[in-house]
Amino acid sequence: MRNLLFVLVAMLFGTGIVFSQGTWTTLNTSNSNIPSDNIVSLGITDEDIVYIGTPGGLVSPSHVYEYDGVDWTEIDWIDSFNDMKSSSAGHLVIATWLGVYHYDGVNYTVFNKDNSNLTSSNASCMDVAPDGTEYAGMTAAGLVADGCIGIYDGTGWLAYNADNSPMPVDNVVSVLKSYTGALWIGTQLGGLVKKVGDDWEIFNMDNSDIPGNTPTHMAEAADGPLWIAFANGSIATFDGTVWDIIRGSIAKDFPDAIVIDMLFDADKNIWLGFENAGIGNFDGIEWVFYTSLTSGLPNDNVTGLEIDSQGNIWISMYGGGVAIYDPESSSTDEYFLSDEKIIMYPNPVNSILNIKYKEIRGTANLYVYDLMGQLVISQEMNESYHDLDCSKLNPGRYTLSLKNQEGTLSVAKSFIKK
């Protein structure tokens, strides 16, 4: 039986605009020596070394850069990557369109169709188990290669596809090694595959309640269900028995966008990155969404999410560079972050809402959102007093947000329109 995972409180309040007092930092070409604001891939090692991939064009090649916290250094032996993970064996594992690379910081080795059992050189995704076993999802290239799930045991690769295993199709677009020991394989149009030892189980839209046949991203916390995003826009969890649909036709307030990446933090909160819709966070009770209008996120076109050893969330964007969000940190500008300093009257309001906020320094941006998180008013506030015309608003509850001039801090308070 298909279930819908909605908590009443989250439906009413948690899916609108909620503001955090965490700290945002942005690395872009105007404030740092980052080589581009257009970032298409992001990776972070266990030592917090950051890697980014920039796009290529008809006349310009793509590039990969390494960031040590100070300098960006080009890695000239690869020109793009799709995914990367640190291995307990002491090297970085990088999935690229030219194969799977092992890189120890000095030397590198590549595995592909030409020199291993891998049936393709296009590595679209990967995961690395704590024991160092590597899992690479491969996709076909033209007529001379087939996709597969490649498994590296430290000495060589085993490759499984529809020709030599119960795999329903060849192409693999997502892979995750579970805390339970199971290997989860997301295929292109073939559904989700679970491999435990020599046992294979296939979940598709014909034999289960899975909401899509192309699982593009997966994430899991210890003792929790598997979270899965699909190419058709669906999001679901699976506990081994029941499929809970997180987003579908009923969740109207969810961003109408494809999930680009997903991960869990140390507190078992899940983070989602959306195409052209910012990021979202779910702590098990409440959803919080961050966009360029409601937070310090500089651009909504998210291309990747990573988390460093300090718990900071790194977000790569096409057009916004890289943003780092520390959800546990409070800004030093705490004067801006107290909703007690916002005085609004009358509340409920019929026509003019009088706003008094003494801490305006320069110009603040004023936004009003409805319960569904839709922006309905956008103005500037450059004095301590402001008259807001609410006469055209429909009756209901609204959130007024003030955002500082730099766009890094927000404070919000609700009011009711009669």
C-alpha positions in Angstrom: 0.0 0.0 0.0 1.4 3.4 -1.0 1.6 5.8 1.9 2.0 9.6 1.9 4.6 11.0 4.3 3.2 14.2 5.5 3.2 15.5 9.0 0.3 17.9 9.7 2.6 20.6 11.2 4.9 20.4 8.2 2.0 20.7 5.9 0.7 23.9 7.5 3.9 25.6 8.5 7.0 23.7 7.7 6.7 23.8 3.9 6.6 27.6 3.6 9.3 30.1 4.3 11.4 29.4 7.4 14.5 31.4 8.2 17.6 30.1 9.8 20.3 32.0 11.7 23.1 30.0 10.2 25.9 31.7 8.4 26.4 31.9 4.6 29.7 32.4 2.8 30.0 32.8 -0.9 32.9 32.1 -3.2 32.5 33.8 -6.6 34.6 35.6 -9.1 33.8 39.0 -7.6 35.0 38.2 -4.0 37.6 35.4 -4.5 40.0 33.8 -7.0 37.6 31.0 -7.9 38.1 30.5 -11.7 34.4 30.5 -12.6 30.9 31.2 -11.3 29.6 28.3 -13.4 30.1 25.1 -11.5 28.8 21.8 -12.8 30.3 19.3 -10.3 31.4 19.4 -6.7 33.4 17.0 -4.5 35.0 17.2 -1.0 37.6 14.7 0.3 37.8 13.5 3.9 40.5 16.1 4.4 38.2 18.9 3.2 39.9 19.4 -0.1 37.3 20.8 -2.5 37.1 20.0 -6.2 34.9 21.7 -8.7 34.3 21.1 -12.4 33.6 23.9 -14.8 31.7 23.5 -18.1 33.1 23.4 -21.6 31.7 24.8 -24.8 32.2 24.7 -28.5 35.5 26.5 -28.2 36.3 26.4 -24.5 37.3 23.2 -22.7 35.9 22.1 -19.3 38.3 22.2 -16.3 38.7 20.7 -12.8 40.2 22.7 -9.9 41.3 21.8 -6.4 40.7 24.2 -3.5 42.8 23.9 -0.3 41.0 26.8 1.4 43.3 29.4 -0.1 44.2 28.7 -3.7 42.5 27.1 -6.6 44.8 24.8 -8.6 43.9 23.3 -11.9 44.1 19.5 -12.2 45.2 19.2 -15.8 45.0 15.5 -16.2 41.2 15.4 -16.2 38.8 17.9 -17.7 35.6 16.9 -16.0 34.1 14.7 -13.4 30.7 13.4 -12.4 31.3 12.2 -8.9 34.1 11.5 -6.4 34.6 9.8 -3.0 37.5 9.3 -0.6 38.6 5.7 -0.2 39.9 4.1 3.0 42.7 2.7 0.8 44.2 6.2 0.8 43.2 7.5 -2.6 40.4 9.6 -4.2 38.0 7.8 -6.5 36.8 10.0 -9.4 34.0 9.0 -11.8 34.6 10.7 -15.2 33.5 10.2 -18.8 36.9 8.7 -19.5 36.8 6.1 -16.8 37.3 5.7 -13.0 40.4 7.5 -11.6 42.4 6.7 -8.5 44.3 9.7 -7.3 46.6 9.7 -4.3 47.4 13.4 -4.4 50.5 12.9 -6.6 49.9 10.0 -9.0 46.8 8.7 -10.7 45.6 5.6 -12.5 42.5 5.3 -14.7 40.3 2.2 -15.3 38.1 2.1 -18.3 36.8 -0.1 -21.1 40.2 -0.4 -22.7 42.2 -1.7 -19.7 39.8 -3.4 -17.4 36.6 -5.5 -17.2 34.4 -2.4 -17.2 32.1 -2.5 -20.2 32.1 1.3 -20.7 34.3 4.2 -19.9 31.5 6.5 -18.9 31.3 6.5 -15.1 28.2 8.5 -14.2 28.1 7.8 -10.4 30.0 5.9 -7.7 30.1 5.0 -4.0 32.9 3.6 -1.8 32.2 1.3 1.1 34.1 1.6 4.5 36.2 -1.4 3.6 37.4 0.3 0.4 35.3 -1.6 -2.1 34.3 0.7 -4.9 31.1 0.7 -6.9 30.9 2.5 -10.2 27.8 3.1 -12.3 28.6 3.0 -16.0 26.5 4.1 -18.9 26.9 3.2 -22.6 28.6 5.3 -25.2 27.4 4.8 -28.8 27.3 1.3 -30.2 30.7 0.0 -29.0 30.1 -0.1 -25.2 27.5 -1.3 -22.7 26.7 0.1 -19.3 27.2 -1.9 -16.1 27.6 -1.8 -12.4 31.4 -2.1 -11.7 32.7 -3.5 -8.4 36.4 -3.0 -7.5 37.8 -5.2 -4.7 41.2 -3.7 -4.6 42.7 -5.8 -7.3 40.3 -5.7 -10.3 36.8 -4.9 -11.5 33.8 -7.2 -11.8 31.1 -5.9 -14.2 27.4 -6.8 -14.1 24.8 -5.9 -16.7 21.8 -7.4 -18.4 24.1 -9.9 -20.3 25.5 -11.7 -17.3 23.3 -11.0 -14.4 19.6 -10.3 -13.4 20.2 -6.6 -14.1 17.1 -5.4 -16.0 19.1 -2.9 -18.2 22.7 -2.0 -18.7 22.9 1.7 -17.9 23.4 2.7 -14.2 22.8 6.3 -13.1 23.0 6.0 -9.3 24.5 3.6 -6.7 24.7 3.4 -2.9 26.2 0.9 -0.6 23.8 0.7 2.4 24.6 0.6 6.1 22.8 -2.8 6.0 25.3 -4.2 3.5 22.9 -4.1 0.6 24.0 -2.6 -2.7 21.4 -0.3 -4.3 21.6 0.3 -8.0 19.5 2.9 -9.9 19.1 2.0 -13.5 18.1 4.1 -16.5 14.4 3.2 -17.1 14.9 -0.3 -15.5 13.9 0.5 -11.9 15.8 0.0 -8.6 18.0 -3.0 -8.1 18.9 -4.4 -4.6 21.9 -6.8 -4.5 22.8 -8.7 -1.4 25.5 -11.2 -2.0 24.3 -13.4 -4.9 20.7 -12.4 -4.4 19.1 -9.8 -6.7 15.8 -8.0 -6.3 14.3 -5.6 -8.8 11.7 -2.9 -8.0 9.9 -1.2 -10.9 6.6 0.5 -11.5 5.0 -2.8 -12.7 5.8 -4.9 -9.6 5.9 -2.4 -6.8 4.8 1.0 -5.6 8.1 2.7 -6.6 7.1 6.1 -8.2 9.6 6.0 -11.0 11.8 3.7 -13.1 14.9 5.9 -13.2 16.3 6.6 -9.6 18.9 9.3 -10.1 20.0 10.0 -6.5 20.0 8.1 -3.3 21.0 8.8 0.3 20.7 7.0 3.6 21.3 7.6 7.3 22.1 4.9 9.8 18.9 3.1 11.0 16.8 5.1 8.6 15.1 4.4 5.3 16.6 4.8 1.9 15.8 8.2 0.3 15.5 8.2 -3.5 15.0 10.9 -6.1 13.7 10.1 -9.6 14.1 11.5 -13.1 10.4 12.1 -13.2 10.5 14.5 -10.2 9.3 12.1 -7.6 10.9 11.7 -4.2 10.3 8.6 -2.0 11.7 6.7 1.0 11.8 2.9 1.2 12.3 0.9 4.4 12.5 -2.4 2.6 8.8 -2.9 2.6 6.8 0.3 2.3 7.3 3.1 -0.2 6.5 6.6 1.3 6.0 9.2 -1.4 7.5 12.5 -0.3 6.6 14.6 -3.2 3.8 14.1 -5.7 0.6 15.7 -6.9 -0.5 16.3 -3.3 2.6 18.2 -2.2 1.8 21.4 -4.0 4.2 23.5 -1.9 7.3 21.5 -2.7 9.6 23.1 -5.3 8.4 22.0 -8.8 12.0 21.1 -9.7 14.2 18.1 -10.3 16.5 17.0 -7.4 20.1 17.4 -8.4 21.8 16.0 -5.3 20.9 14.8 -1.8 22.8 14.0 1.4 22.4 13.4 5.1 24.3 15.5 7.8 25.6 14.1 11.1 22.2 14.9 12.8 20.4 12.7 10.2 18.8 15.7 8.5 18.5 15.3 4.8 19.5 18.1 2.4 18.2 18.3 -1.2 19.5 20.4 -4.0 17.0 21.4 -6.7 17.5 22.6 -10.3 16.6 26.3 -10.4 14.9 26.1 -7.0 17.6 26.3 -4.3 18.0 23.7 -1.5 15.7 22.1 1.1 16.3 20.5 4.5 14.1 18.0 6.4 14.8 17.2 10.1 12.2 14.5 10.4 9.4 17.0 11.2 9.8 20.2 9.3 10.8 21.2 5.8 12.9 24.3 5.3 13.6 25.7 1.9 16.4 28.2 1.0 16.4 30.3 -2.1 18.1 33.4 -3.3 15.1 35.4 -2.1 14.9 33.9 1.4 18.5 33.2 2.4 22.1 33.9 1.6 22.1 31.4 -1.2 23.3 33.5 -4.2 21.8 31.5 -7.0 19.0 28.9 -7.2 20.5 26.8 -10.0 22.1 24.2 -7.7 24.4 21.6 -9.4 25.8 19.8 -6.3 25.8 19.3 -2.6 28.6 18.2 -0.3 29.3 18.3 3.5 32.7 18.8 5.1 34.1 17.5 8.3 32.8 20.5 10.3 29.2 20.0 9.2 29.1 22.9 6.7 27.0 22.4 3.6 28.7 23.2 0.4 26.5 24.1 -2.6 27.7 24.5 -6.2 25.7 26.6 -8.6 25.6 27.4 -12.3 25.9 31.1 -12.2 26.5 31.6 -8.5 29.9 30.0 -7.7 30.0 28.1 -4.5 28.1 28.8 -1.3 29.0 27.4 2.2 26.2 27.2 4.8 27.0 26.7 8.5 23.6 25.8 10.0 25.0 25.8 13.6 26.6 29.3 13.5 25.0 32.6 14.4 26.0 35.7 12.6 27.8 38.4 14.5 25.1 40.8 13.2 22.6 39.5 15.7 20.9 42.9 15.8 19.4 41.9 12.5 18.1 38.5 13.6 15.6 39.3 16.3 11.9 39.3 15.2 11.1 41.0 18.5 12.5 44.2 17.1 9.9 44.2 14.3 6.7 46.0 15.3 3.8 45.6 12.9 0.3 47.1 13.4 -2.6 46.7 13.0 -2.4 42.9 13.0 -4.7 41.6 11.6 -4.5 44.2 8.9 -7.1 45.3 6.4 -5.3 47.8 4.2 -2.0 49.5 5.5 0.4 47.5 7.6 2.7 49.9 9.6 6.2 48.4 10.1 8.7 49.7 12.6 12.2 48.3 12.6 14.9 50.4 14.3 17.9 48.4 13.1 17.8 49.3 9.4 21.3 50.2 8.2 21.3 51.4 4.7 18.6 49.6 2.7 16.9 46.4 3.6 14.8 44.2 1.2 11.3 43.5 2.3 9.4 40.4 1.1 6.0 39.1 1.8 5.2 35.4 1.3 1.9 33.5 1.5 1.5 30.2 3.3 2.6 28.3 0.2 5.9 30.1 0.1 4.9 32.2 -2.9 6.4 35.7 -3.1 3.5 38.2 -3.3 5.3 41.6 -2.4 8.8 42.8 -2.9 10.0 46.2 -1.8 12.9 48.2 -0.4 12.9 49.5 3.2 15.4 52.3 3.9 13.9 53.9 6.9 12.9 52.7 10.4 9.2 53.1 9.5 7.5 51.7 6.5 3.9 51.6 5.3 3.0 48.4 3.5 -0.1 48.4 1.3 -1.8 45.0 1.9 -5.1 45.9 0.3 -4.7 43.7 -2.7 -3.7 40.6 -0.7 -6.2 37.8 -0.3 -7.4 37.1 3.3 -5.0 34.7 5.2 -1.7 34.4 7.0 1.5 35.8 5.5 5.1 36.0 6.4 7.0 39.3 6.2 10.7 39.0 5.7 13.4 41.6 6.0 16.7 40.8 4.4 19.9 42.8 5.0 21.6 44.7 2.2 24.2 42.0 1.5 21.5 39.4 1.3 23.1 37.1 3.9 20.7 37.6 6.9 17.0 37.4 7.2 14.4 37.9 9.9 10.7 37.1 9.6 7.4 37.7 11.3 3.9 36.6 10.4 0.8 38.7 10.1 -2.9 38.1 9.1 -4.7 39.9 6.3 -8.5 40.3 7.0 
